[in-house]
Amino acid sequence: QVQLVESGGGLVQFGGSLRLSCTASGIPFRGYAMGWYRQAPGKQRELVAHITSGGSTGYAESVKGRFTISRDDAKNTVYLHMNSLKPEDTAVYYCNANPPRTWGLGDYWGQGTQVIVSS
């Protein structure tokens, strides 16, 4: 059974920091690209950051320079380090595991973790 379990969300003040974690089980984690998405109330889910199986990263313009995605394949875990948080970062953050296209498999989602940034 595949599980992605996020943790680390919470309430933080403007300018503060949080680290989100997502631990996967039931998949060959090393082969998966991993991503963090977020969804604010009334808005569509958006990609925040992603990291390939080889460690290449990409970020949404709105978080560049503030957020850092990393992975520890030995722990089957992907992290999102969030600094200089703003109220507009308030959202539910979701972890996504995306397999190579050649595997012909679907992707997986975690249950989400709430981040609230107070002004």
Backbone bond lengths (Angstrom), bond angles and torsions (degrees), N, CA, C in turn:
res aa  C-N    CA-C-N  psi(-1)  N-CA   C-N-CA  omega(-1)  CA-C   N-CA-C  phi
1 Q - - - 1.450 - - 1.528 109.32 -
2 V 1.324 115.38 130.51 1.454 120.34 -178.53 1.524 110.01 -85.88
3 Q 1.319 115.29 132.59 1.457 120.18 175.90 1.516 109.98 -137.03
4 L 1.323 114.97 137.14 1.459 122.06 169.62 1.520 105.79 -121.22
5 V 1.309 116.45 118.91 1.460 120.73 -175.29 1.522 109.13 -117.45
6 E 1.341 114.42 113.92 1.468 119.75 178.81 1.519 111.06 -91.68
7 S 1.308 115.47 153.12 1.457 121.48 174.93 1.523 108.84 -154.96
8 G 1.333 115.22 167.29 1.454 120.02 174.71 1.516 115.39 104.89
9 G 1.318 117.27 -5.67 1.453 118.82 178.12 1.515 111.46 -71.84
10 G 1.324 114.93 173.27 1.451 119.03 179.03 1.507 111.70 160.36
11 L 1.328 114.48 -166.79 1.454 122.45 179.38 1.520 109.21 -100.48
12 V 1.333 115.98 129.55 1.459 121.03 -178.41 1.521 108.15 -140.90
13 Q 1.309 115.76 151.89 1.462 120.25 179.18 1.521 111.19 -81.72
14 F 1.327 115.11 159.22 1.460 122.23 174.72 1.523 109.30 -50.06
15 G 1.343 115.71 131.86 1.446 121.26 -179.78 1.511 114.90 87.00
16 G 1.310 117.18 -5.31 1.457 121.29 -178.50 1.517 113.32 -81.40
17 S 1.324 114.62 -175.71 1.459 121.42 -176.78 1.519 110.70 -131.74
18 L 1.311 114.45 153.38 1.460 122.44 172.45 1.510 107.97 -145.52
19 R 1.325 115.47 155.21 1.454 120.65 170.87 1.516 108.69 -123.89
20 L 1.320 115.62 119.84 1.454 121.60 175.38 1.521 109.01 -93.39
21 S 1.330 114.53 145.49 1.466 121.33 176.86 1.517 108.73 -126.56
22 C 1.303 115.44 148.25 1.461 121.78 174.84 1.521 107.27 -139.01
23 T 1.318 115.70 116.14 1.458 121.10 -179.75 1.517 109.23 -108.24
24 A 1.325 114.81 128.87 1.460 121.58 -176.16 1.523 110.69 -104.14
25 S 1.309 115.26 147.96 1.460 121.48 171.84 1.517 108.15 -141.50
26 G 1.331 115.80 152.64 1.453 120.31 178.08 1.512 115.47 85.15
27 I 1.331 117.81 4.21 1.461 121.89 176.94 1.524 109.14 -133.93
28 P 1.336 116.30 154.70 1.474 119.32 172.93 1.523 108.95 -77.08
29 F 1.314 115.55 85.52 1.466 123.10 -167.36 1.527 112.73 -52.66
30 R 1.333 116.91 -39.70 1.473 120.04 -174.65 1.522 112.60 -58.55
31 G 1.331 117.02 -28.05 1.456 120.13 -176.10 1.513 114.32 -86.65
32 Y 1.323 116.87 -7.21 1.458 121.37 -173.78 1.520 111.98 -96.06
33 A 1.322 115.75 138.98 1.456 120.33 162.87 1.528 107.29 -77.60
34 M 1.315 115.60 142.95 1.461 120.25 -176.86 1.523 109.69 -121.26
35 G 1.300 115.49 146.06 1.456 119.15 179.66 1.513 112.06 -140.85
36 W 1.315 113.96 155.62 1.461 121.35 170.42 1.528 107.67 -114.62
37 Y 1.316 114.44 128.66 1.450 122.53 176.56 1.524 107.40 -118.12
38 R 1.327 115.11 163.82 1.460 118.91 174.10 1.522 109.47 -143.40
39 Q 1.327 113.53 153.62 1.455 119.85 177.82 1.521 108.78 -138.74
40 A 1.308 115.05 117.26 1.456 121.75 176.42 1.529 108.73 -90.99
41 P 1.323 117.37 157.52 1.470 119.96 179.81 1.520 111.74 -55.60
42 G 1.335 115.77 129.32 1.448 120.53 178.08 1.508 115.56 77.47
43 K 1.324 116.50 5.42 1.471 119.82 -178.81 1.516 110.33 -122.43
44 Q 1.332 114.79 162.15 1.454 120.06 177.27 1.527 110.90 -77.02
45 R 1.303 114.55 154.93 1.463 119.68 175.49 1.525 108.45 -66.68
46 E 1.327 116.10 137.00 1.456 120.61 -178.39 1.523 110.42 -130.34
47 L 1.334 114.75 149.10 1.453 120.71 176.71 1.523 109.13 -76.33
48 V 1.313 116.13 128.84 1.456 122.14 179.65 1.524 110.97 -98.57
49 A 1.327 115.38 -47.98 1.461 120.52 -177.90 1.514 109.04 -158.25
50 H 1.322 115.67 152.11 1.453 119.32 176.15 1.517 109.34 -142.62
51 I 1.324 114.45 158.05 1.455 121.16 178.20 1.523 107.75 -141.79
52 T 1.322 115.80 130.55 1.461 120.06 -179.37 1.524 110.69 -78.66
53 S 1.307 115.46 172.50 1.459 119.56 176.67 1.523 111.03 -62.85
54 G 1.327 116.20 -25.60 1.453 120.47 179.28 1.521 114.12 -88.55
55 G 1.344 116.12 -4.09 1.452 119.73 176.50 1.520 115.84 98.83
56 S 1.328 117.99 2.03 1.462 119.72 176.04 1.525 109.15 -72.99
57 T 1.320 115.16 142.23 1.471 119.56 -174.59 1.522 111.67 -122.60
58 G 1.318 115.05 158.49 1.446 122.08 174.73 1.515 109.57 -148.74
59 Y 1.325 116.36 151.93 1.461 120.98 -174.34 1.529 111.42 -137.79
60 A 1.315 114.60 150.73 1.452 120.01 168.76 1.520 108.35 -67.61
61 E 1.322 115.65 147.74 1.465 119.77 -178.35 1.525 111.54 -57.70
62 S 1.310 116.21 -34.30 1.456 120.62 -174.92 1.527 113.46 -68.70
63 V 1.340 117.34 -15.47 1.469 119.33 -177.50 1.522 112.95 -119.83
64 K 1.321 117.46 -2.96 1.463 120.27 -179.89 1.520 110.71 -56.96
65 G 1.315 114.84 134.74 1.452 120.15 179.82 1.517 113.93 85.26
66 R 1.332 117.08 -11.34 1.473 120.60 -179.26 1.522 111.54 -115.34
67 F 1.318 117.20 -35.58 1.464 122.14 -177.15 1.523 109.72 -109.11
68 T 1.317 115.86 147.49 1.456 122.09 176.21 1.518 109.16 -134.97
69 I 1.322 115.79 127.55 1.466 120.70 176.13 1.523 108.21 -100.86
70 S 1.324 115.62 141.22 1.461 120.11 177.36 1.526 108.07 -147.88
71 R 1.321 115.65 166.06 1.458 119.64 -179.97 1.512 109.28 -140.29
72 D 1.320 114.70 148.93 1.457 122.66 174.27 1.522 105.94 -124.74
73 D 1.314 116.52 99.12 1.449 120.18 -175.66 1.530 112.15 -66.71
74 A 1.318 117.58 -26.89 1.459 120.67 178.50 1.529 111.29 -66.92
75 K 1.343 115.36 -26.03 1.469 120.72 -179.29 1.530 112.32 -107.02
76 N 1.331 117.25 4.17 1.468 121.19 -177.76 1.529 111.17 52.91
77 T 1.305 116.31 40.76 1.456 120.61 -172.46 1.526 111.22 -131.92
78 V 1.319 114.35 140.19 1.454 121.74 172.94 1.526 107.18 -118.29
79 Y 1.323 115.28 143.24 1.459 121.70 -176.45 1.522 110.73 -119.97
80 L 1.306 115.28 154.52 1.455 121.46 169.88 1.528 106.97 -131.20
81 H 1.323 114.75 108.48 1.459 120.55 177.49 1.524 107.20 -90.13
82 M 1.320 115.65 121.59 1.465 120.65 -175.46 1.521 109.04 -118.19
83 N 1.319 115.66 119.26 1.459 122.00 178.54 1.527 110.03 -117.86
84 S 1.318 115.43 164.66 1.472 121.56 177.20 1.527 111.03 49.38
85 L 1.308 115.25 48.37 1.462 119.98 -175.42 1.518 111.84 -66.44
86 K 1.325 114.02 145.54 1.454 122.72 -178.90 1.519 109.44 -121.74
87 P 1.315 118.17 158.08 1.475 119.37 177.25 1.528 112.59 -56.10
88 E 1.318 117.59 -31.61 1.468 119.90 179.87 1.519 112.77 -71.68
89 D 1.318 118.05 -7.10 1.458 121.45 173.20 1.532 111.74 -82.94
90 T 1.312 117.15 -6.51 1.461 121.18 178.98 1.531 110.35 -62.18
91 A 1.314 115.42 124.67 1.465 121.11 -176.86 1.521 108.67 -177.97
92 V 1.319 114.72 171.08 1.461 120.50 165.58 1.522 106.76 -89.12
93 Y 1.313 115.94 128.50 1.458 122.04 -177.85 1.533 109.35 -103.25
94 Y 1.318 114.88 130.00 1.458 121.76 -177.06 1.519 110.92 -118.09
95 C 1.299 114.54 142.30 1.460 122.35 175.15 1.535 108.42 -95.43
96 N 1.309 116.07 140.77 1.473 121.67 179.50 1.517 109.79 -131.01
97 A 1.322 115.57 136.97 1.465 121.99 175.03 1.512 108.19 -114.72
98 N 1.321 116.45 120.78 1.466 122.15 -173.32 1.524 109.77 -119.55
99 P 1.331 118.05 113.76 1.464 120.01 -177.04 1.523 111.08 -78.51
100 P 1.324 117.39 163.86 1.469 120.17 173.43 1.522 110.53 -58.93
101 R 1.321 117.35 144.69 1.468 121.14 -178.78 1.510 111.72 -59.49
102 T 1.315 116.16 -33.64 1.474 119.83 -177.31 1.525 112.44 -66.22
103 W 1.336 117.78 -16.37 1.455 119.72 178.53 1.529 112.00 -78.64
104 G 1.323 116.68 -19.40 1.458 119.60 179.05 1.517 113.96 66.13
105 L 1.324 116.41 29.82 1.456 120.83 -179.11 1.522 110.47 -113.05
106 G 1.311 114.71 157.67 1.455 119.32 175.74 1.510 111.62 -82.21
107 D 1.318 115.55 171.42 1.453 118.28 178.79 1.537 109.94 -95.30
108 Y 1.306 115.49 172.28 1.456 122.02 -176.32 1.524 110.14 -128.07
109 W 1.345 114.35 152.47 1.457 121.36 -178.94 1.519 110.77 -127.52
110 G 1.310 115.22 147.79 1.448 120.94 170.04 1.520 110.23 -84.72
111 Q 1.323 114.99 179.89 1.463 120.14 -175.36 1.523 112.88 -86.13
112 G 1.313 116.33 -13.13 1.458 120.33 177.81 1.508 112.89 98.11
113 T 1.320 115.52 150.03 1.464 121.78 175.04 1.519 107.92 -136.34
114 Q 1.320 115.50 134.07 1.468 121.09 -173.77 1.528 110.67 -82.22
115 V 1.326 114.72 133.54 1.462 121.39 172.00 1.522 107.70 -121.03
116 I 1.308 116.26 126.27 1.462 121.70 177.67 1.517 108.43 -124.67
117 V 1.326 115.43 124.28 1.457 121.08 179.29 1.524 108.21 -111.57
118 S 1.308 116.08 118.18 1.463 120.13 -178.83 1.522 110.26 -90.84
119 S 1.315 115.26 146.32 1.463 120.07 -178.60 1.521 111.32 -89.36
